[in-house]
Amino acid sequence: MPDHGHEEHGERAEVHQLWRIAEGIEKIEKHLACICKALQPPPATDFQLIQGEKMGAITGVQVGSSDFFTALLVPANAAPLQSGPVFSVTDSLVTLTPDSTNTFKVTAAVDASDTNLSFDLKVDGVNSLGAAISHTFTIPILQAPPPAAVDFDLSQGA
Amino acid sequence: MGKVTGISAGSSDLFTASLVPFYSSPLHSGPVFRVTDPHVKLSKTSDPFRVILTVAENSTAPSFDLTVSGHSADKISNVFAIPILR
């Protein structure tokens, strides 16, 4: 005569074990989701701007000359933008020329007749979450240095 | 300060050099004043652009040369003929 009690007990134990395995898998799934989230780059929240070949702080552009500027995402490990960056200036005597290979780089040329002390360079973009980010940087316009002396004059008396 | 008119023999006067153009950047060195006439004494002042020139009483020359030189982008120099008045 078969022992139904023992058989039933064995099946229940197996089901219980399967439940425990399923719970374990669920926990692993949750942990993996957290790890994936932590590994994803954060969205950009702002722009930083650097000037020139040496990629240094903004020092300004001398009147009648030009220099290039490079926008950087903040934080540095931010996810790529959905769109942008777009550079703009309001000073009509400042001309912007985008770089042909680097969309984060632009050259600003200040006309020799510009008498402003600075111009605003605005950088706009849309981050990886679809939020608009923007930063306006004030770029000093540097006056041309005085010319070198070419001669002496002489005067007499106190 | 005015135009160079000259110095009477036996007297002295102050001379001031200035840069051309007047809004030039500062010199790298100078100015240096020099006279070759042994009857003319050159005295420095606290202002490097000013000198006092004294002409000896026994000077007989009609004028003497004052050379001013300095270093800007290039070396610059000018020679001024100063009349000796009698």
gemmi code that builds the backbone of each chain (N, CA, C; Angstrom):
import gemmi

chains = {
    "A": [
        ("MET", (0.844, -1.197, 0.000), (0.000, 0.000, 0.000), (0.888, 1.260, 0.000)),
        ("PRO", (0.638, 2.168, -0.966), (1.533, 3.354, -1.063), (1.351, 4.313, 0.116)),
        ("ASP", (2.487, 4.915, 0.491), (2.457, 5.858, 1.631), (2.179, 7.271, 1.091)),
        ("HIS", (0.894, 7.663, 0.997), (0.504, 8.972, 0.446), (1.000, 10.134, 1.307)),
        ("GLY", (1.095, 9.898, 2.580), (1.556, 10.977, 3.511), (2.961, 11.405, 3.188)),
        ("HIS", (3.845, 10.436, 2.987), (5.249, 10.752, 2.668), (5.390, 11.458, 1.332)),
        ("GLU", (4.600, 10.981, 0.350), (4.642, 11.542, -1.008), (4.217, 13.023, -0.998)),
        ("GLU", (3.124, 13.280, -0.253), (2.591, 14.650, -0.166), (3.598, 15.585, 0.497)),
        ("HIS", (4.238, 15.089, 1.519), (5.218, 15.878, 2.250), (6.409, 16.244, 1.344)),
        ("GLY", (6.826, 15.253, 0.527), (7.950, 15.483, -0.409), (7.607, 16.525, -1.455)),
        ("GLU", (6.394, 16.499, -1.975), (5.970, 17.480, -2.991), (5.926, 18.888, -2.403)),
        ("ARG", (5.418, 18.981, -1.168), (5.322, 20.288, -0.506), (6.717, 20.898, -0.304)),
        ("ALA", (7.638, 20.025, 0.043), (9.011, 20.492, 0.262), (9.631, 21.020, -1.030)),
        ("GLU", (9.305, 20.307, -2.112), (9.845, 20.734, -3.419), (9.271, 22.097, -3.825)),
        ("VAL", (7.932, 22.232, -3.623), (7.267, 23.509, -3.953), (7.873, 24.638, -3.123)),
        ("HIS", (8.089, 24.345, -1.856), (8.669, 25.352, -0.961), (10.057, 25.772, -1.450)),
        ("GLN", (10.818, 24.781, -1.888), (12.174, 25.071, -2.376), (12.122, 25.918, -3.650)),
        ("LEU", (11.150, 25.553, -4.505), (10.994, 26.336, -5.749), (10.605, 27.788, -5.440)),
        ("TRP", (9.756, 27.951, -4.445), (9.373, 29.306, -4.044), (10.589, 30.102, -3.565)),
        ("ARG", (11.422, 29.426, -2.793), (12.624, 30.089, -2.273), (13.563, 30.484, -3.416)),
        ("ILE", (13.662, 29.602, -4.405), (14.517, 29.917, -5.570), (13.955, 31.119, -6.319)),
        ("ALA", (12.609, 31.111, -6.478), (11.960, 32.225, -7.192), (12.187, 33.549, -6.453)),
        ("GLU", (12.081, 33.485, -5.127), (12.314, 34.700, -4.324), (13.759, 35.207, -4.493)),
        ("GLY", (14.685, 34.228, -4.525), (16.109, 34.585, -4.710), (16.334, 35.271, -6.042)),
        ("ILE", (15.696, 34.719, -7.092), (15.841, 35.304, -8.433), (15.285, 36.727, -8.452)),
        ("GLU", (14.147, 36.894, -7.775), (13.526, 38.233, -7.719), (14.464, 39.236, -7.049)),
        ("LYS", (15.111, 38.794, -5.945), (16.052, 39.679, -5.246), (17.231, 40.029, -6.157)),
        ("ILE", (17.752, 39.021, -6.866), (18.883, 39.261, -7.782), (18.477, 40.259, -8.864)),
        ("GLU", (17.248, 40.125, -9.377), (16.739, 41.048, -10.410), (16.744, 42.480, -9.889)),
        ("LYS", (16.258, 42.633, -8.640), (16.208, 43.978, -8.038), (17.610, 44.553, -7.886)),
        ("HIS", (18.544, 43.701, -7.412), (19.934, 44.167, -7.258), (20.538, 44.569, -8.598)),
        ("LEU", (20.268, 43.761, -9.609), (20.811, 44.073, -10.944), (20.260, 45.398, -11.467)),
        ("ALA", (18.962, 45.630, -11.199), (18.351, 46.901, -11.641), (19.042, 48.082, -10.962)),
        ("CYS", (19.337, 47.918, -9.661), (20.042, 48.993, -8.936), (21.424, 49.223, -9.520)),
        ("ILE", (22.119, 48.116, -9.801), (23.480, 48.231, -10.355), (23.431, 48.923, -11.709)),
        ("CYS", (22.463, 48.523, -12.541), (22.324, 49.139, -13.872), (22.074, 50.640, -13.748)),
        ("LYS", (21.203, 50.995, -12.795), (20.862, 52.402, -12.603), (22.116, 53.182, -12.177)),
        ("ALA", (22.905, 52.568, -11.276), (24.111, 53.235, -10.772), (25.146, 53.402, -11.877)),
        ("LEU", (25.154, 52.455, -12.822), (26.143, 52.525, -13.902), (25.753, 53.500, -15.006)),
        ("GLN", (24.500, 53.890, -15.065), (24.051, 54.819, -16.118), (24.609, 56.214, -15.852)),
        ("PRO", (25.147, 56.907, -16.882), (25.661, 58.261, -16.654), (24.540, 59.219, -16.274)),
        ("PRO", (24.840, 60.191, -15.398), (23.799, 61.142, -14.993), (23.494, 62.118, -16.129)),
        ("PRO", (22.335, 62.755, -16.076), (22.040, 63.756, -17.106), (22.871, 65.021, -16.867)),
        ("ALA", (23.185, 65.732, -17.940), (23.912, 67.010, -17.802), (22.997, 68.024, -17.123)),
        ("THR", (23.570, 68.800, -16.231), (22.775, 69.819, -15.529), (23.217, 71.229, -15.878)),
        ("ASP", (24.382, 71.348, -16.517), (24.918, 72.688, -16.781), (26.027, 72.566, -17.826)),
        ("PHE", (26.520, 73.739, -18.247), (27.672, 73.787, -19.144), (28.825, 74.500, -18.442)),
        ("GLN", (30.021, 74.090, -18.797), (31.225, 74.820, -18.402), (31.843, 75.291, -19.713)),
        ("LEU", (32.602, 76.387, -19.668), (33.213, 76.908, -20.890), (34.687, 77.157, -20.649)),
        ("ILE", (35.498, 76.720, -21.578), (36.940, 76.968, -21.483), (37.412, 77.628, -22.766)),
        ("GLN", (38.531, 78.313, -22.680), (38.990, 79.130, -23.813), (40.336, 78.657, -24.337)),
        ("GLY", (40.448, 78.690, -25.658), (41.750, 78.586, -26.313), (42.357, 77.218, -26.421)),
        ("GLU", (43.559, 77.239, -26.997), (44.313, 76.017, -27.284), (44.665, 75.266, -26.008)),
        ("LYS", (44.986, 76.027, -24.967), (45.401, 75.383, -23.711), (44.193, 74.979, -22.867)),
        ("MET", (42.987, 75.217, -23.404), (41.749, 74.827, -22.722), (41.722, 75.349, -21.291)),
        ("GLY", (42.000, 76.644, -21.138), (42.084, 77.211, -19.797), (40.888, 78.072, -19.454)),
        ("ALA", (41.051, 78.835, -18.396), (39.993, 79.725, -17.930), (39.734, 80.806, -18.979)),
        ("ILE", (38.561, 81.421, -18.888), (38.198, 82.464, -19.846), (38.965, 83.733, -19.503)),
        ("THR", (39.773, 84.188, -20.450), (40.552, 85.407, -20.220), (40.014, 86.568, -21.054)),
        ("GLY", (39.311, 86.246, -22.139), (38.763, 87.298, -22.986), (39.355, 87.253, -24.378)),
        ("VAL", (38.754, 88.061, -25.252), (39.205, 88.142, -26.643), (39.614, 89.588, -26.923)),
        ("GLN", (40.784, 89.738, -27.498), (41.248, 91.093, -27.808), (40.436, 91.644, -28.973)),
        ("VAL", (40.097, 92.927, -28.870), (39.318, 93.568, -29.927), (40.077, 93.433, -31.252)),
        ("GLY", (39.332, 93.079, -32.306), (39.966, 92.901, -33.612), (40.576, 91.527, -33.815)),
        ("SER", (40.394, 90.622, -32.870), (40.966, 89.275, -33.035), (39.926, 88.218, -32.662)),
        ("SER", (40.340, 86.964, -32.650), (39.398, 85.894, -32.355), (40.053, 84.824, -31.499)),
        ("ASP", (39.228, 83.991, -30.889), (39.714, 82.844, -30.132), (38.589, 81.824, -30.078)),
        ("PHE", (38.940, 80.576, -29.780), (37.878, 79.582, -29.751), (37.543, 79.155, -28.325)),
        ("PHE", (36.321, 78.712, -28.184), (35.790, 78.317, -26.880), (35.216, 76.900, -26.992)),
        ("THR", (35.371, 76.153, -25.918), (34.864, 74.783, -25.890), (33.919, 74.620, -24.710)),
        ("ALA", (32.711, 74.131, -25.005), (31.734, 73.872, -23.930), (31.943, 72.456, -23.413)),
        ("LEU", (31.787, 72.292, -22.115), (31.886, 70.974, -21.486), (30.602, 70.721, -20.704)),
        ("LEU", (30.233, 69.460, -20.611), (29.043, 69.124, -19.831), (29.381, 69.053, -18.348)),
        ("VAL", (28.413, 69.441, -17.528), (28.531, 69.327, -16.074), (27.413, 68.406, -15.598)),
        ("PRO", (27.718, 67.285, -14.923), (29.043, 66.804, -14.559), (29.794, 66.258, -15.778)),
        ("ALA", (31.081, 66.058, -15.594), (31.934, 65.659, -16.714), (31.535, 64.299, -17.287)),
        ("ASN", (30.940, 63.448, -16.454), (30.549, 62.109, -16.930), (29.076, 62.053, -17.347)),
        ("ALA", (28.526, 63.232, -17.669), (27.104, 63.308, -18.030), (26.822, 62.538, -19.314)),
        ("ALA", (25.587, 62.069, -19.404), (25.146, 61.382, -20.625), (25.082, 62.383, -21.778)),
        ("PRO", (25.253, 61.902, -23.004), (25.208, 62.823, -24.156), (23.891, 63.593, -24.215)),
        ("LEU", (23.985, 64.794, -24.793), (22.791, 65.644, -24.938), (21.863, 65.058, -25.996)),
        ("GLN", (20.589, 65.320, -25.829), (19.641, 64.961, -26.892), (19.791, 65.911, -28.070)),
        ("SER", (20.080, 67.183, -27.744), (20.361, 68.153, -28.809), (21.239, 69.264, -28.262)),
        ("GLY", (21.995, 69.874, -29.180), (22.905, 70.937, -28.790), (24.315, 70.428, -28.636)),
        ("PRO", (25.211, 71.245, -28.157), (24.954, 72.601, -27.688), (24.805, 73.599, -28.849)),
        ("VAL", (24.032, 74.637, -28.570), (23.860, 75.729, -29.529), (24.483, 76.978, -28.905)),
        ("PHE", (25.381, 77.626, -29.638), (26.051, 78.826, -29.152), (25.387, 80.059, -29.762)),
        ("SER", (25.251, 81.111, -28.971), (24.702, 82.363, -29.515), (25.285, 83.564, -28.778)),
        ("VAL", (25.340, 84.692, -29.475), (25.786, 85.965, -28.877), (24.796, 87.044, -29.271)),
        ("THR", (24.697, 88.064, -28.447), (23.782, 89.164, -28.772), (24.544, 90.350, -29.347)),
        ("ASP", (25.851, 90.419, -29.103), (26.668, 91.525, -29.627), (26.825, 91.329, -31.141)),
        ("SER", (26.278, 92.295, -31.909), (26.300, 92.152, -33.366), (27.711, 92.271, -33.940)),
        ("LEU", (28.651, 92.750, -33.131), (30.027, 92.891, -33.624), (30.892, 91.681, -33.261)),
        ("VAL", (30.234, 90.666, -32.720), (30.934, 89.409, -32.430), (30.371, 88.337, -33.366)),
        ("THR", (31.268, 87.685, -34.102), (30.852, 86.651, -35.051), (31.250, 85.280, -34.528)),
        ("LEU", (30.271, 84.362, -34.540), (30.547, 82.993, -34.107), (30.694, 82.079, -35.317)),
        ("THR", (31.728, 81.260, -35.293), (31.918, 80.274, -36.358), (32.020, 78.893, -35.716)),
        ("PRO", (31.058, 78.003, -36.003), (31.129, 76.663, -35.394), (32.286, 75.861, -35.954)),
        ("ASP", (32.828, 74.989, -35.127), (33.912, 74.113, -35.565), (33.326, 73.018, -36.458)),
        ("SER", (34.026, 72.670, -37.527), (33.479, 71.702, -38.486), (33.479, 70.275, -37.945)),
        ("THR", (34.338, 70.005, -36.955), (34.433, 68.620, -36.470), (33.941, 68.447, -35.028)),
        ("ASN", (33.962, 69.517, -34.264), (33.578, 69.406, -32.851), (32.419, 70.353, -32.572)),
        ("THR", (31.249, 69.789, -32.325), (30.061, 70.638, -32.122), (30.102, 71.381, -30.785)),
        ("PHE", (31.012, 70.994, -29.913), (31.140, 71.663, -28.618), (32.122, 72.835, -28.687)),
        ("LYS", (32.625, 73.120, -29.884), (33.666, 74.138, -30.038), (33.188, 75.229, -30.994)),
        ("VAL", (33.486, 76.490, -30.661), (33.086, 77.610, -31.512), (34.171, 78.682, -31.462)),
        ("THR", (34.334, 79.396, -32.572), (35.298, 80.496, -32.601), (34.532, 81.814, -32.557)),
        ("ALA", (34.946, 82.702, -31.655), (34.307, 84.018, -31.535), (35.293, 85.077, -31.998)),
        ("ALA", (34.879, 85.858, -32.998), (35.719, 86.937, -33.525), (35.102, 88.273, -33.131)),
        ("VAL", (35.906, 89.136, -32.526), (35.428, 90.448, -32.086), (35.909, 91.496, -33.090)),
        ("ASP", (34.963, 92.213, -33.662), (35.288, 93.231, -34.651), (36.163, 94.322, -34.026)),
        ("ALA", (37.049, 94.889, -34.850), (37.972, 95.923, -34.357), (37.228, 97.172, -33.876)),
        ("SER", (35.995, 97.354, -34.335), (35.242, 98.556, -33.950), (34.394, 98.347, -32.686)),
        ("ASP", (34.466, 97.166, -32.113), (33.636, 96.870, -30.931), (34.160, 97.640, -29.716)),
        ("THR", (33.305, 98.459, -29.139), (33.722, 99.267, -27.981), (33.192, 98.697, -26.663)),
        ("ASN", (32.456, 97.594, -26.752), (31.947, 96.969, -25.516), (33.098, 96.392, -24.698)),
        ("LEU", (32.880, 96.325, -23.396), (33.899, 95.772, -22.516), (33.806, 94.246, -22.423)),
        ("SER", (32.658, 93.707, -22.833), (32.482, 92.250, -22.793), (31.317, 91.870, -23.702)),
        ("PHE", (31.197, 90.580, -23.971), (30.008, 90.086, -24.681), (29.552, 88.798, -23.997)),
        ("ASP", (28.258, 88.501, -24.163), (27.699, 87.298, -23.551), (27.652, 86.163, -24.569)),
        ("LEU", (28.218, 85.057, -24.190), (28.173, 83.858, -25.033), (27.249, 82.853, -24.345)),
        ("LYS", (26.124, 82.555, -25.015), (25.113, 81.677, -24.418), (25.233, 80.270, -25.019)),
        ("VAL", (25.174, 79.279, -24.155), (25.228, 77.881, -24.606), (23.928, 77.194, -24.168)),
        ("ASP", (23.213, 76.626, -25.141), (21.937, 75.946, -24.863), (22.006, 74.491, -25.307)),
        ("GLY", (21.244, 73.654, -24.636), (21.164, 72.254, -25.038), (20.011, 71.569, -24.344)),
        ("VAL", (19.756, 70.330, -24.755), (18.719, 69.507, -24.112), (19.406, 68.245, -23.605)),
        ("ASN", (19.287, 67.996, -22.305), (20.021, 66.870, -21.718), (19.344, 65.522, -21.998)),
        ("SER", (19.938, 64.459, -21.471), (19.473, 63.097, -21.788), (18.066, 62.809, -21.270)),
        ("LEU", (17.581, 63.631, -20.321), (16.214, 63.439, -19.815), (15.207, 64.333, -20.532)),
        ("GLY", (15.716, 65.111, -21.504), (14.832, 66.001, -22.246), (14.675, 67.375, -21.634)),
        ("ALA", (15.465, 67.667, -20.595), (15.359, 68.982, -19.939), (16.304, 69.979, -20.610)),
        ("ALA", (15.814, 71.198, -20.750), (16.647, 72.250, -21.358), (17.685, 72.729, -20.346)),
        ("ILE", (18.927, 72.865, -20.783), (19.974, 73.441, -19.926), (20.600, 74.594, -20.686)),
        ("SER", (21.005, 75.609, -19.953), (21.515, 76.823, -20.582), (22.472, 77.521, -19.626)),
        ("HIS", (23.491, 78.150, -20.178), (24.427, 78.933, -19.356), (24.942, 80.082, -20.221)),
        ("THR", (24.945, 81.274, -19.639), (25.472, 82.445, -20.341), (26.803, 82.834, -19.701)),
        ("PHE", (27.815, 82.915, -20.534), (29.159, 83.244, -20.054), (29.527, 84.656, -20.521)),
        ("THR", (30.076, 85.443, -19.615), (30.513, 86.795, -19.975), (31.986, 86.736, -20.375)),
        ("ILE", (32.235, 87.126, -21.620), (33.605, 87.070, -22.149), (34.153, 88.501, -22.232)),
        ("PRO", (35.221, 88.821, -21.516), (35.786, 90.176, -21.598), (36.315, 90.483, -23.001)),
        ("ILE", (36.118, 91.723, -23.421), (36.732, 92.196, -24.670), (37.947, 93.016, -24.261)),
        ("LEU", (39.099, 92.529, -24.644), (40.346, 93.168, -24.212), (40.753, 94.247, -25.207)),
        ("GLN", (41.145, 95.384, -24.680), (41.590, 96.476, -25.542), (42.966, 96.142, -26.102)),
        ("ALA", (43.224, 96.640, -27.292), (44.526, 96.399, -27.924), (45.620, 97.055, -27.088)),
        ("PRO", (46.770, 96.409, -26.944), (47.848, 97.008, -26.162), (48.386, 98.248, -26.870)),
        ("PRO", (48.944, 99.215, -26.112), (49.497, 100.407, -26.768), (50.642, 100.026, -27.692)),
        ("PRO", (50.862, 100.842, -28.731), (51.944, 100.510, -29.667), (53.303, 100.719, -29.022)),
        ("ALA", (54.294, 100.115, -29.631), (55.666, 100.312, -29.155), (56.133, 101.709, -29.573)),
        ("ALA", (56.940, 102.323, -28.722), (57.498, 103.644, -29.054), (58.407, 103.518, -30.274)),
        ("VAL", (58.371, 104.534, -31.139), (59.203, 104.497, -32.348), (60.238, 105.610, -32.354)),
        ("ASP", (60.103, 106.553, -31.392), (61.027, 107.693, -31.401), (60.952, 108.405, -30.048)),
        ("PHE", (61.841, 109.379, -29.887), (61.813, 110.253, -28.713), (61.529, 111.681, -29.150)),
        ("ASP", (60.878, 112.404, -28.283), (60.725, 113.836, -28.453), (61.444, 114.470, -27.262)),
        ("LEU", (61.805, 115.745, -27.372), (62.526, 116.403, -26.284), (61.914, 117.769, -26.026)),
        ("SER", (61.741, 118.073, -24.760), (61.252, 119.415, -24.404), (62.171, 119.992, -23.343)),
        ("GLN", (62.124, 121.314, -23.222), (63.043, 122.009, -22.331), (62.277, 122.775, -21.254)),
        ("GLY", (62.886, 122.845, -20.080), (62.309, 123.640, -19.002), (61.539, 122.796, -18.006)),
        ("ALA", (61.223, 123.426, -16.884), (60.541, 122.707, -15.794), (59.073, 122.539, -16.118)),
    ],
    "B": [
        ("MET", (57.257, 123.076, -19.554), (57.981, 122.368, -20.613), (57.602, 122.959, -21.966)),
        ("GLY", (58.611, 123.211, -22.757), (58.333, 123.778, -24.071), (59.331, 123.293, -25.094)),
        ("LYS", (59.362, 124.005, -26.171), (60.279, 123.675, -27.255), (61.713, 123.829, -26.794)),
        ("VAL", (62.625, 123.176, -27.468), (64.040, 123.304, -27.133), (64.539, 124.633, -27.725)),
        ("THR", (64.964, 125.531, -26.841), (65.442, 126.844, -27.312), (66.948, 126.964, -27.165)),
        ("GLY", (67.528, 126.219, -26.234), (68.970, 126.269, -26.036), (69.332, 126.676, -24.619)),
        ("ILE", (70.624, 126.585, -24.328), (71.124, 126.919, -22.992), (72.221, 127.972, -23.149)),
        ("SER", (72.181, 128.961, -22.315), (73.246, 129.971, -22.318), (74.505, 129.348, -21.727)),
        ("ALA", (75.624, 129.691, -22.289), (76.897, 129.216, -21.746), (76.983, 129.667, -20.287)),
        ("GLY", (77.406, 128.753, -19.428), (77.513, 129.074, -18.006), (76.241, 128.835, -17.233)),
        ("SER", (75.247, 128.278, -17.872), (74.002, 128.002, -17.137), (73.517, 126.573, -17.407)),
        ("SER", (72.409, 126.227, -16.789), (71.880, 124.861, -16.946), (70.355, 124.904, -17.107)),
        ("ASP", (69.816, 123.815, -17.593), (68.357, 123.734, -17.722), (67.938, 122.258, -17.720)),
        ("LEU", (66.647, 122.096, -17.523), (66.078, 120.743, -17.442), (65.534, 120.328, -18.814)),
        ("PHE", (65.801, 119.086, -19.194), (65.296, 118.558, -20.463), (64.518, 117.263, -20.191)),
        ("THR", (63.407, 117.141, -20.881), (62.533, 115.968, -20.682), (62.325, 115.245, -22.004)),
        ("ALA", (62.615, 113.963, -21.994), (62.353, 113.137, -23.186), (60.956, 112.540, -23.055)),
        ("SER", (60.314, 112.370, -24.163), (59.002, 111.700, -24.155), (58.944, 110.739, -25.332)),
        ("LEU", (58.056, 109.763, -25.190), (57.947, 108.728, -26.226), (57.046, 109.190, -27.363)),
        ("VAL", (57.366, 108.741, -28.539), (56.530, 108.986, -29.723), (56.065, 107.632, -30.252)),
        ("PRO", (54.742, 107.377, -30.337), (53.666, 108.259, -29.900), (53.574, 108.307, -28.375)),
        ("PHE", (52.917, 109.339, -27.882), (52.909, 109.576, -26.431), (52.208, 108.457, -25.665)),
        ("TYR", (51.329, 107.722, -26.342), (50.588, 106.646, -25.675), (51.273, 105.279, -25.873)),
        ("SER", (52.562, 105.323, -26.181), (53.317, 104.082, -26.399), (53.357, 103.234, -25.143)),
        ("SER", (53.619, 101.955, -25.352), (53.863, 101.069, -24.212), (55.229, 101.425, -23.608)),
        ("PRO", (55.436, 101.131, -22.340), (56.700, 101.497, -21.692), (57.908, 100.860, -22.386)),
        ("LEU", (59.034, 101.531, -22.251), (60.277, 101.006, -22.838), (60.726, 99.761, -22.087)),
        ("HIS", (61.394, 98.884, -22.802), (62.021, 97.732, -22.134), (63.254, 98.202, -21.352)),
        ("SER", (63.945, 99.185, -21.902), (65.087, 99.771, -21.188), (65.293, 101.196, -21.673)),
        ("GLY", (65.863, 101.999, -20.793), (66.107, 103.395, -21.143), (65.052, 104.310, -20.600)),
        ("PRO", (65.077, 105.557, -20.949), (65.999, 106.124, -21.936), (67.395, 106.380, -21.344)),
        ("VAL", (68.368, 106.401, -22.236), (69.745, 106.729, -21.856), (70.109, 108.037, -22.573)),
        ("PHE", (70.589, 109.021, -21.783), (70.984, 110.324, -22.344), (72.505, 110.333, -22.478)),
        ("ARG", (72.996, 110.983, -23.536), (74.439, 111.039, -23.731), (74.796, 112.320, -24.477)),
        ("VAL", (75.860, 112.976, -24.031), (76.409, 114.136, -24.762), (77.891, 113.873, -24.991)),
        ("THR", (78.411, 114.354, -26.100), (79.831, 114.121, -26.399), (80.656, 115.380, -26.157)),
        ("ASP", (79.992, 116.525, -26.085), (80.703, 117.801, -25.865), (81.254, 117.820, -24.433)),
        ("PRO", (82.598, 117.916, -24.280), (83.176, 117.892, -22.931), (82.813, 119.121, -22.092)),
        ("HIS", (82.268, 120.147, -22.759), (81.885, 121.349, -22.027), (80.460, 121.277, -21.498)),
        ("VAL", (79.794, 120.158, -21.766), (78.406, 120.002, -21.297), (78.360, 118.868, -20.274)),
        ("LYS", (77.806, 119.208, -19.101), (77.690, 118.191, -18.041), (76.230, 117.731, -17.957)),
        ("LEU", (76.080, 116.442, -17.855), (74.733, 115.852, -17.817), (74.488, 115.293, -16.414)),
        ("SER", (73.429, 115.739, -15.776), (73.108, 115.248, -14.425), (71.745, 114.554, -14.446)),
        ("LYS", (71.709, 113.367, -13.859), (70.439, 112.613, -13.808), (69.512, 113.221, -12.755)),
        ("THR", (68.228, 112.944, -12.899), (67.250, 113.344, -11.885), (66.548, 112.072, -11.403)),
        ("SER", (65.612, 112.222, -10.491), (64.875, 111.038, -10.003), (63.942, 110.480, -11.077)),
        ("ASP", (63.625, 111.308, -12.055), (62.776, 110.871, -13.172), (63.695, 110.413, -14.301)),
        ("PRO", (63.609, 109.145, -14.688), (64.529, 108.661, -15.728), (64.367, 109.343, -17.077)),
        ("PHE", (63.273, 110.055, -17.267), (63.058, 110.738, -18.542), (63.549, 112.192, -18.510)),
        ("ARG", (64.130, 112.605, -17.355), (64.551, 114.003, -17.225), (66.030, 114.085, -16.865)),
        ("VAL", (66.723, 115.029, -17.493), (68.128, 115.291, -17.144), (68.337, 116.802, -17.060)),
        ("ILE", (69.339, 117.166, -16.289), (69.746, 118.578, -16.230), (71.053, 118.703, -17.005)),
        ("LEU", (71.075, 119.643, -17.937), (72.277, 119.868, -18.741), (72.897, 121.210, -18.341)),
        ("THR", (74.207, 121.183, -18.112), (74.932, 122.404, -17.734), (76.032, 122.652, -18.758)),
        ("VAL", (76.019, 123.855, -19.300), (77.021, 124.217, -20.313), (78.081, 125.092, -19.645)),
        ("ALA", (79.330, 124.687, -19.814), (80.433, 125.439, -19.201), (80.506, 126.846, -19.797)),
        ("GLU", (80.975, 127.767, -18.980), (81.039, 129.170, -19.400), (82.007, 129.374, -20.571)),
        ("ASN", (83.031, 128.505, -20.605), (84.054, 128.665, -21.638), (83.726, 127.900, -22.918)),
        ("SER", (82.504, 127.360, -22.997), (82.119, 126.636, -24.214), (82.022, 127.623, -25.374)),
        ("THR", (82.582, 127.220, -26.515), (82.554, 128.116, -27.688), (81.710, 127.551, -28.828)),
        ("ALA", (81.280, 126.312, -28.687), (80.506, 125.670, -29.769), (79.128, 126.327, -29.889)),
        ("PRO", (78.587, 126.371, -31.088), (77.247, 126.964, -31.254), (76.130, 126.047, -30.747)),
        ("SER", (76.439, 124.779, -30.638), (75.418, 123.824, -30.165), (76.109, 122.534, -29.726)),
        ("PHE", (75.368, 121.701, -29.097), (75.883, 120.359, -28.767), (74.768, 119.338, -29.039)),
        ("ASP", (75.202, 118.098, -29.185), (74.217, 117.041, -29.481), (73.858, 116.262, -28.216)),
        ("LEU", (72.576, 116.108, -28.007), (72.072, 115.269, -26.921), (71.425, 114.035, -27.571)),
        ("THR", (71.990, 112.878, -27.258), (71.443, 111.630, -27.815), (70.573, 110.946, -26.762)),
        ("VAL", (69.377, 110.589, -27.175), (68.468, 109.844, -26.290), (68.204, 108.496, -26.952)),
        ("SER", (68.466, 107.424, -26.226), (68.238, 106.100, -26.805), (67.513, 105.197, -25.796)),
        ("GLY", (66.924, 104.179, -26.320), (66.186, 103.242, -25.475), (65.804, 102.026, -26.279)),
        ("HIS", (65.157, 101.089, -25.614), (64.750, 99.871, -26.310), (63.248, 99.671, -26.157)),
        ("SER", (62.582, 99.751, -27.283), (61.139, 99.508, -27.334), (60.974, 98.125, -27.987)),
        ("ALA", (60.152, 98.019, -29.021), (60.107, 96.764, -29.773), (61.461, 96.568, -30.443)),
        ("ASP", (62.039, 97.689, -30.903), (63.400, 97.719, -31.450), (64.149, 98.806, -30.708)),
        ("LYS", (65.434, 98.930, -31.038), (66.218, 100.013, -30.445), (65.765, 101.317, -31.098)),
        ("ILE", (65.511, 102.321, -30.284), (65.146, 103.630, -30.842), (66.121, 104.667, -30.307)),
        ("SER", (66.383, 105.676, -31.119), (67.372, 106.681, -30.746), (67.078, 107.973, -31.508)),
        ("ASN", (67.368, 109.087, -30.879), (67.217, 110.375, -31.572), (68.306, 111.304, -31.057)),
        ("VAL", (68.836, 112.108, -31.954), (69.879, 113.071, -31.587), (69.283, 114.469, -31.716)),
        ("PHE", (69.345, 115.230, -30.636), (68.787, 116.590, -30.628), (69.939, 117.586, -30.544)),
        ("ALA", (69.941, 118.527, -31.452), (70.966, 119.580, -31.428), (70.465, 120.709, -30.518)),
        ("ILE", (71.181, 120.947, -29.428), (70.760, 121.984, -28.463), (71.630, 123.233, -28.680)),
        ("PRO", (71.043, 124.332, -29.049), (71.831, 125.561, -29.249), (72.485, 126.042, -27.942)),
        ("ILE", (73.691, 126.566, -28.067), (74.339, 127.209, -26.913), (74.221, 128.720, -27.150)),
        ("LEU", (73.523, 129.356, -26.257), (73.176, 130.777, -26.438), (74.240, 131.666, -25.814)),
        ("ARG", (74.437, 132.824, -26.428), (75.403, 133.779, -25.861), (74.759, 135.161, -25.762)),
    ],
}
model = gemmi.Model(1)
for chain_id, residues in chains.items():
    chain = gemmi.Chain(chain_id)
    for i, (resn, *xyz) in enumerate(residues, 1):
        res = gemmi.Residue()
        res.name, res.seqid = resn, gemmi.SeqId(i, " ")
        for name, pos in zip(("N", "CA", "C"), xyz):
            atom = gemmi.Atom()
            atom.name, atom.element = name, gemmi.Element(name[0])
            atom.pos, atom.b_iso = gemmi.Position(*pos), 0.0
            res.add_atom(atom)
        chain.add_residue(res)
    model.add_chain(chain)
structure = gemmi.Structure()
structure.add_model(model)
structure.setup_entities()
